[in-house]
Amino acid sequence: MIKAKIQELLQTSFDPSFLEVIDESHKHIGHAGASQGGHYQVIITAQAFEGKKLLESHRMIYQALEPVKSAIHALAIKINQSSGR
C-alpha cells in the first residue's frame, strides 16, 4: 500500500519518463527500527531534475513524499536526469 502511494506521489509530482519503486523491507526484518516503517528504493528519470544538484533533487523527492514520510524508515534514491526525449 505504501509502495503504491509513493509511486502515485512521485508520478503526480514529477511526471517521470521512468519510475520504479522497490519495497526492500523484507531485507531488513529484525533490523533496529525496521518496525517503524518500510525500506524502499526509488529509481526515477524526469526532466524536473535537469540541471539540479543531487542534494536539491533528493530534497524535491522528500518533499513530494511528505504525506507518507512516517511510513518510511529508509529510502534509497537513484535519480537519472532525463535525456529530453
Number of C-alpha atoms within 10 A of each C-alpha: 6 15 19 11 14 24 18 13 17 23 17 11 15 18 16 18 15 13 17 16 18 16 16 15 18 10 10 13 12 9 9 8 12 17 13 12 16 21 20 19 17 19 14 23 20 19 17 15 21 14 10 13 9 12 9 12 19 17 11 17 21 16 13 18 19 12 12 15 16 11 14 19 15 17 16 13 16 15 17 14 18 16 10 8 5
